């Protein structure tokens, strides 16, 4: 289960606040802070966790 402050929660919060109908991984990466996600590959585990939880 994701915990507050985890990368998955950060990604989910961004998606909820921006509410895109659809998005690419690159578009999501551009929405997020570099301090938390320095490289696009850093999104992989967070996206996998969110996808796993629907």
HTML snippet that shows the backbone in 3Dmol.js (N, CA, C, O; Angstrom):
<script src="https://3Dmol.org/build/3Dmol-min.js"></script>
<div id="view" style="width:600px;height:400px;position:relative"></div>
<script>
const pdb = `
ATOM      1  N   UNK A   1       0.846  -1.188   0.000  1.00  0.00           N
ATOM      2  CA  UNK A   1       0.000   0.000   0.000  1.00  0.00           C
ATOM      3  C   UNK A   1       0.887   1.245   0.000  1.00  0.00           C
ATOM      4  O   UNK A   1       1.815   1.330   0.804  1.00  0.00           O
ATOM      5  N   UNK A   2       0.621   2.218  -0.888  1.00  0.00           N
ATOM      6  CA  UNK A   2       1.438   3.424  -0.923  1.00  0.00           C
ATOM      7  C   UNK A   2       1.280   4.235   0.357  1.00  0.00           C
ATOM      8  O   UNK A   2       0.190   4.305   0.925  1.00  0.00           O
ATOM      9  N   UNK A   3       2.351   4.836   0.800  1.00  0.00           N
ATOM     10  CA  UNK A   3       2.301   5.681   1.981  1.00  0.00           C
ATOM     11  C   UNK A   3       2.536   7.122   1.579  1.00  0.00           C
ATOM     12  O   UNK A   3       3.179   7.406   0.568  1.00  0.00           O
ATOM     13  N   UNK A   4       2.004   8.027   2.387  1.00  0.00           N
ATOM     14  CA  UNK A   4       2.158   9.450   2.097  1.00  0.00           C
ATOM     15  C   UNK A   4       3.633   9.786   1.984  1.00  0.00           C
ATOM     16  O   UNK A   4       4.433   9.352   2.813  1.00  0.00           O
ATOM     17  N   UNK A   5       3.998  10.546   0.980  1.00  0.00           N
ATOM     18  CA  UNK A   5       5.382  10.919   0.759  1.00  0.00           C
ATOM     19  C   UNK A   5       6.103   9.975  -0.185  1.00  0.00           C
ATOM     20  O   UNK A   5       7.248  10.225  -0.563  1.00  0.00           O
ATOM     21  N   UNK A   6       5.444   8.894  -0.567  1.00  0.00           N
ATOM     22  CA  UNK A   6       6.077   7.964  -1.500  1.00  0.00           C
ATOM     23  C   UNK A   6       5.969   8.512  -2.921  1.00  0.00           C
ATOM     24  O   UNK A   6       5.104   9.343  -3.199  1.00  0.00           O
ATOM     25  N   UNK A   7       6.835   8.058  -3.815  1.00  0.00           N
ATOM     26  CA  UNK A   7       6.766   8.518  -5.200  1.00  0.00           C
ATOM     27  C   UNK A   7       5.400   8.256  -5.846  1.00  0.00           C
ATOM     28  O   UNK A   7       4.921   9.079  -6.626  1.00  0.00           O
ATOM     29  N   UNK A   8       4.776   7.129  -5.532  1.00  0.00           N
ATOM     30  CA  UNK A   8       3.468   6.817  -6.118  1.00  0.00           C
ATOM     31  C   UNK A   8       2.417   7.827  -5.671  1.00  0.00           C
ATOM     32  O   UNK A   8       1.567   8.230  -6.464  1.00  0.00           O
ATOM     33  N   UNK A   9       2.470   8.231  -4.422  1.00  0.00           N
ATOM     34  CA  UNK A   9       1.514   9.227  -3.915  1.00  0.00           C
ATOM     35  C   UNK A   9       1.750  10.573  -4.596  1.00  0.00           C
ATOM     36  O   UNK A   9       0.796  11.274  -4.936  1.00  0.00           O
ATOM     37  N   UNK A  10       3.002  10.931  -4.793  1.00  0.00           N
ATOM     38  CA  UNK A  10       3.338  12.181  -5.482  1.00  0.00           C
ATOM     39  C   UNK A  10       2.779  12.180  -6.903  1.00  0.00           C
ATOM     40  O   UNK A  10       2.178  13.161  -7.343  1.00  0.00           O
ATOM     41  N   UNK A  11       2.981  11.077  -7.613  1.00  0.00           N
ATOM     42  CA  UNK A  11       2.478  10.955  -8.984  1.00  0.00           C
ATOM     43  C   UNK A  11       0.954  11.011  -8.992  1.00  0.00           C
ATOM     44  O   UNK A  11       0.361  11.724  -9.801  1.00  0.00           O
ATOM     45  N   UNK A  12       0.325  10.267  -8.100  1.00  0.00           N
ATOM     46  CA  UNK A  12      -1.136  10.264  -8.031  1.00  0.00           C
ATOM     47  C   UNK A  12      -1.680  11.657  -7.724  1.00  0.00           C
ATOM     48  O   UNK A  12      -2.661  12.084  -8.333  1.00  0.00           O
ATOM     49  N   UNK A  13      -1.063  12.359  -6.799  1.00  0.00           N
ATOM     50  CA  UNK A  13      -1.509  13.712  -6.458  1.00  0.00           C
ATOM     51  C   UNK A  13      -1.412  14.642  -7.666  1.00  0.00           C
ATOM     52  O   UNK A  13      -2.304  15.459  -7.892  1.00  0.00           O
ATOM     53  N   UNK A  14      -0.339  14.522  -8.437  1.00  0.00           N
ATOM     54  CA  UNK A  14      -0.194  15.351  -9.639  1.00  0.00           C
ATOM     55  C   UNK A  14      -1.290  15.032 -10.645  1.00  0.00           C
ATOM     56  O   UNK A  14      -1.872  15.935 -11.247  1.00  0.00           O
ATOM     57  N   UNK A  15      -1.568  13.755 -10.825  1.00  0.00           N
ATOM     58  CA  UNK A  15      -2.601  13.356 -11.788  1.00  0.00           C
ATOM     59  C   UNK A  15      -3.990  13.808 -11.333  1.00  0.00           C
ATOM     60  O   UNK A  15      -4.807  14.225 -12.154  1.00  0.00           O
ATOM     61  N   UNK A  16      -4.253  13.727 -10.055  1.00  0.00           N
ATOM     62  CA  UNK A  16      -5.548  14.173  -9.536  1.00  0.00           C
ATOM     63  C   UNK A  16      -5.688  15.686  -9.701  1.00  0.00           C
ATOM     64  O   UNK A  16      -6.748  16.173 -10.095  1.00  0.00           O
ATOM     65  N   UNK A  17      -4.626  16.426  -9.403  1.00  0.00           N
ATOM     66  CA  UNK A  17      -4.726  17.884  -9.482  1.00  0.00           C
ATOM     67  C   UNK A  17      -4.800  18.398 -10.922  1.00  0.00           C
ATOM     68  O   UNK A  17      -5.477  19.390 -11.191  1.00  0.00           O
ATOM     69  N   UNK A  18      -4.110  17.729 -11.845  1.00  0.00           N
ATOM     70  CA  UNK A  18      -4.137  18.199 -13.233  1.00  0.00           C
ATOM     71  C   UNK A  18      -5.265  17.563 -14.043  1.00  0.00           C
ATOM     72  O   UNK A  18      -5.694  18.126 -15.049  1.00  0.00           O
ATOM     73  N   UNK A  19      -5.745  16.404 -13.617  1.00  0.00           N
ATOM     74  CA  UNK A  19      -6.888  15.716 -14.201  1.00  0.00           C
ATOM     75  C   UNK A  19      -6.834  15.593 -15.731  1.00  0.00           C
ATOM     76  O   UNK A  19      -7.789  15.961 -16.415  1.00  0.00           O
ATOM     77  N   UNK A  20      -5.710  15.075 -16.271  1.00  0.00           N
ATOM     78  CA  UNK A  20      -5.651  14.925 -17.728  1.00  0.00           C
ATOM     79  C   UNK A  20      -6.523  13.757 -18.199  1.00  0.00           C
ATOM     80  O   UNK A  20      -6.611  12.738 -17.514  1.00  0.00           O
ATOM     81  N   UNK A  21      -7.156  13.896 -19.342  1.00  0.00           N
ATOM     82  CA  UNK A  21      -7.947  12.800 -19.905  1.00  0.00           C
ATOM     83  C   UNK A  21      -7.019  11.645 -20.279  1.00  0.00           C
ATOM     84  O   UNK A  21      -7.372  10.474 -20.136  1.00  0.00           O
ATOM     85  N   UNK A  22      -5.840  11.994 -20.753  1.00  0.00           N
ATOM     86  CA  UNK A  22      -4.788  11.016 -21.033  1.00  0.00           C
ATOM     87  C   UNK A  22      -3.461  11.755 -20.985  1.00  0.00           C
ATOM     88  O   UNK A  22      -3.424  12.983 -21.061  1.00  0.00           O
ATOM     89  N   UNK A  23      -2.380  11.009 -20.860  1.00  0.00           N
ATOM     90  CA  UNK A  23      -1.065  11.625 -20.765  1.00  0.00           C
ATOM     91  C   UNK A  23      -0.015  10.609 -21.164  1.00  0.00           C
ATOM     92  O   UNK A  23      -0.242   9.401 -21.107  1.00  0.00           O
ATOM     93  N   UNK A  24       1.131  11.114 -21.566  1.00  0.00           N
ATOM     94  CA  UNK A  24       2.262  10.244 -21.834  1.00  0.00           C
ATOM     95  C   UNK A  24       3.176  10.287 -20.607  1.00  0.00           C
ATOM     96  O   UNK A  24       3.068  11.170 -19.757  1.00  0.00           O
ATOM     97  N   UNK A  25       4.054   9.333 -20.546  1.00  0.00           N
ATOM     98  CA  UNK A  25       5.026   9.294 -19.452  1.00  0.00           C
ATOM     99  C   UNK A  25       5.874  10.567 -19.466  1.00  0.00           C
ATOM    100  O   UNK A  25       6.166  11.131 -18.411  1.00  0.00           O
ATOM    101  N   UNK A  26       6.264  11.014 -20.645  1.00  0.00           N
ATOM    102  CA  UNK A  26       7.068  12.231 -20.762  1.00  0.00           C
ATOM    103  C   UNK A  26       6.291  13.451 -20.279  1.00  0.00           C
ATOM    104  O   UNK A  26       6.847  14.293 -19.574  1.00  0.00           O
ATOM    105  N   UNK A  27       5.023  13.558 -20.645  1.00  0.00           N
ATOM    106  CA  UNK A  27       4.209  14.691 -20.182  1.00  0.00           C
ATOM    107  C   UNK A  27       4.108  14.692 -18.656  1.00  0.00           C
ATOM    108  O   UNK A  27       4.216  15.744 -18.026  1.00  0.00           O
ATOM    109  N   UNK A  28       3.903  13.522 -18.070  1.00  0.00           N
ATOM    110  CA  UNK A  28       3.842  13.420 -16.617  1.00  0.00           C
ATOM    111  C   UNK A  28       5.175  13.834 -16.007  1.00  0.00           C
ATOM    112  O   UNK A  28       5.209  14.582 -15.030  1.00  0.00           O
ATOM    113  N   UNK A  29       6.263  13.351 -16.578  1.00  0.00           N
ATOM    114  CA  UNK A  29       7.596  13.689 -16.085  1.00  0.00           C
ATOM    115  C   UNK A  29       7.800  15.203 -16.065  1.00  0.00           C
ATOM    116  O   UNK A  29       8.374  15.735 -15.115  1.00  0.00           O
ATOM    117  N   UNK A  30       7.344  15.887 -17.081  1.00  0.00           N
ATOM    118  CA  UNK A  30       7.493  17.351 -17.161  1.00  0.00           C
ATOM    119  C   UNK A  30       6.666  18.071 -16.104  1.00  0.00           C
ATOM    120  O   UNK A  30       6.997  19.193 -15.720  1.00  0.00           O
ATOM    121  N   UNK A  31       5.590  17.439 -15.628  1.00  0.00           N
ATOM    122  CA  UNK A  31       4.740  18.052 -14.597  1.00  0.00           C
ATOM    123  C   UNK A  31       5.348  17.962 -13.199  1.00  0.00           C
ATOM    124  O   UNK A  31       4.984  18.731 -12.309  1.00  0.00           O
ATOM    125  N   UNK A  32       6.275  17.021 -13.008  1.00  0.00           N
ATOM    126  CA  UNK A  32       6.800  16.732 -11.680  1.00  0.00           C
ATOM    127  C   UNK A  32       8.119  17.449 -11.416  1.00  0.00           C
ATOM    128  O   UNK A  32       8.820  17.859 -12.341  1.00  0.00           O
ATOM    129  N   UNK A  33       8.439  17.589 -10.137  1.00  0.00           N
ATOM    130  CA  UNK A  33       9.675  18.265  -9.723  1.00  0.00           C
ATOM    131  C   UNK A  33      10.898  17.390  -9.974  1.00  0.00           C
ATOM    132  O   UNK A  33      10.875  16.188  -9.708  1.00  0.00           O
ATOM    133  N   UNK A  34      11.948  17.990 -10.480  1.00  0.00           N
ATOM    134  CA  UNK A  34      13.194  17.246 -10.745  1.00  0.00           C
ATOM    135  C   UNK A  34      13.828  16.725  -9.466  1.00  0.00           C
ATOM    136  O   UNK A  34      14.522  15.709  -9.493  1.00  0.00           O
ATOM    137  N   UNK A  35      13.601  17.404  -8.346  1.00  0.00           N
ATOM    138  CA  UNK A  35      14.191  16.950  -7.082  1.00  0.00           C
ATOM    139  C   UNK A  35      13.662  15.569  -6.700  1.00  0.00           C
ATOM    140  O   UNK A  35      14.386  14.756  -6.126  1.00  0.00           O
ATOM    141  N   UNK A  36      12.405  15.314  -7.021  1.00  0.00           N
ATOM    142  CA  UNK A  36      11.799  14.022  -6.682  1.00  0.00           C
ATOM    143  C   UNK A  36      11.993  12.976  -7.777  1.00  0.00           C
ATOM    144  O   UNK A  36      12.103  11.784  -7.486  1.00  0.00           O
ATOM    145  N   UNK A  37      12.035  13.412  -9.024  1.00  0.00           N
ATOM    146  CA  UNK A  37      12.168  12.519 -10.174  1.00  0.00           C
ATOM    147  C   UNK A  37      13.231  13.092 -11.119  1.00  0.00           C
ATOM    148  O   UNK A  37      12.892  13.718 -12.123  1.00  0.00           O
ATOM    149  N   UNK A  38      14.512  12.882 -10.803  1.00  0.00           N
ATOM    150  CA  UNK A  38      15.577  13.458 -11.624  1.00  0.00           C
ATOM    151  C   UNK A  38      15.635  12.904 -13.047  1.00  0.00           C
ATOM    152  O   UNK A  38      16.053  13.608 -13.965  1.00  0.00           O
ATOM    153  N   UNK A  39      15.224  11.658 -13.237  1.00  0.00           N
ATOM    154  CA  UNK A  39      15.253  11.038 -14.566  1.00  0.00           C
ATOM    155  C   UNK A  39      13.896  10.391 -14.841  1.00  0.00           C
ATOM    156  O   UNK A  39      13.197   9.979 -13.914  1.00  0.00           O
ATOM    157  N   UNK A  40      13.535  10.307 -16.100  1.00  0.00           N
ATOM    158  CA  UNK A  40      12.229   9.762 -16.467  1.00  0.00           C
ATOM    159  C   UNK A  40      12.060   8.315 -15.982  1.00  0.00           C
ATOM    160  O   UNK A  40      10.946   7.894 -15.667  1.00  0.00           O
ATOM    161  N   UNK A  41      13.135   7.574 -15.923  1.00  0.00           N
ATOM    162  CA  UNK A  41      13.079   6.199 -15.442  1.00  0.00           C
ATOM    163  C   UNK A  41      12.685   6.094 -13.977  1.00  0.00           C
ATOM    164  O   UNK A  41      12.251   5.036 -13.523  1.00  0.00           O
ATOM    165  N   UNK A  42      12.834   7.186 -13.236  1.00  0.00           N
ATOM    166  CA  UNK A  42      12.460   7.202 -11.826  1.00  0.00           C
ATOM    167  C   UNK A  42      10.950   7.085 -11.636  1.00  0.00           C
ATOM    168  O   UNK A  42      10.483   6.797 -10.534  1.00  0.00           O
ATOM    169  N   UNK A  43      10.195   7.304 -12.695  1.00  0.00           N
ATOM    170  CA  UNK A  43       8.734   7.164 -12.634  1.00  0.00           C
ATOM    171  C   UNK A  43       8.279   5.706 -12.711  1.00  0.00           C
ATOM    172  O   UNK A  43       7.158   5.391 -12.311  1.00  0.00           O
ATOM    173  N   UNK A  44       9.117   4.831 -13.208  1.00  0.00           N
ATOM    174  CA  UNK A  44       8.713   3.453 -13.494  1.00  0.00           C
ATOM    175  C   UNK A  44       8.087   2.726 -12.306  1.00  0.00           C
ATOM    176  O   UNK A  44       7.009   2.146 -12.436  1.00  0.00           O
ATOM    177  N   UNK A  45       8.743   2.750 -11.164  1.00  0.00           N
ATOM    178  CA  UNK A  45       8.220   2.006 -10.020  1.00  0.00           C
ATOM    179  C   UNK A  45       6.917   2.625  -9.504  1.00  0.00           C
ATOM    180  O   UNK A  45       6.005   1.902  -9.105  1.00  0.00           O
ATOM    181  N   UNK A  46       6.827   3.949  -9.510  1.00  0.00           N
ATOM    182  CA  UNK A  46       5.606   4.610  -9.049  1.00  0.00           C
ATOM    183  C   UNK A  46       4.438   4.302  -9.991  1.00  0.00           C
ATOM    184  O   UNK A  46       3.332   4.011  -9.537  1.00  0.00           O
ATOM    185  N   UNK A  47       4.685   4.367 -11.290  1.00  0.00           N
ATOM    186  CA  UNK A  47       3.623   4.058 -12.259  1.00  0.00           C
ATOM    187  C   UNK A  47       3.207   2.600 -12.186  1.00  0.00           C
ATOM    188  O   UNK A  47       2.023   2.286 -12.309  1.00  0.00           O
ATOM    189  N   UNK A  48       4.170   1.703 -11.988  1.00  0.00           N
ATOM    190  CA  UNK A  48       3.858   0.283 -11.873  1.00  0.00           C
ATOM    191  C   UNK A  48       2.982   0.026 -10.645  1.00  0.00           C
ATOM    192  O   UNK A  48       2.028  -0.749 -10.716  1.00  0.00           O
ATOM    193  N   UNK A  49       3.295   0.659  -9.542  1.00  0.00           N
ATOM    194  CA  UNK A  49       2.498   0.504  -8.317  1.00  0.00           C
ATOM    195  C   UNK A  49       1.084   1.034  -8.509  1.00  0.00           C
ATOM    196  O   UNK A  49       0.119   0.387  -8.102  1.00  0.00           O
ATOM    197  N   UNK A  50       0.954   2.191  -9.118  1.00  0.00           N
ATOM    198  CA  UNK A  50      -0.373   2.770  -9.364  1.00  0.00           C
ATOM    199  C   UNK A  50      -1.190   1.903 -10.320  1.00  0.00           C
ATOM    200  O   UNK A  50      -2.390   1.708 -10.127  1.00  0.00           O
ATOM    201  N   UNK A  51      -0.535   1.394 -11.335  1.00  0.00           N
ATOM    202  CA  UNK A  51      -1.228   0.518 -12.286  1.00  0.00           C
ATOM    203  C   UNK A  51      -1.678  -0.761 -11.596  1.00  0.00           C
ATOM    204  O   UNK A  51      -2.779  -1.251 -11.847  1.00  0.00           O
ATOM    205  N   UNK A  52      -0.842  -1.295 -10.739  1.00  0.00           N
ATOM    206  CA  UNK A  52      -1.167  -2.513  -9.992  1.00  0.00           C
ATOM    207  C   UNK A  52      -2.406  -2.310  -9.115  1.00  0.00           C
ATOM    208  O   UNK A  52      -3.182  -3.242  -8.907  1.00  0.00           O
ATOM    209  N   UNK A  53      -2.585  -1.101  -8.607  1.00  0.00           N
ATOM    210  CA  UNK A  53      -3.718  -0.798  -7.729  1.00  0.00           C
ATOM    211  C   UNK A  53      -4.909  -0.195  -8.480  1.00  0.00           C
ATOM    212  O   UNK A  53      -5.891   0.235  -7.875  1.00  0.00           O
ATOM    213  N   UNK A  54      -4.802  -0.175  -9.789  1.00  0.00           N
ATOM    214  CA  UNK A  54      -5.915   0.307 -10.598  1.00  0.00           C
ATOM    215  C   UNK A  54      -6.089   1.791 -10.541  1.00  0.00           C
ATOM    216  O   UNK A  54      -6.993   2.332 -11.178  1.00  0.00           O
TER     217      UNK A  54
END
`;
const viewer = $3Dmol.createViewer("view");
viewer.addModel(pdb, "pdb");
viewer.setStyle({}, {cartoon: {color: "spectrum"}});
viewer.zoomTo();
viewer.render();
</script>
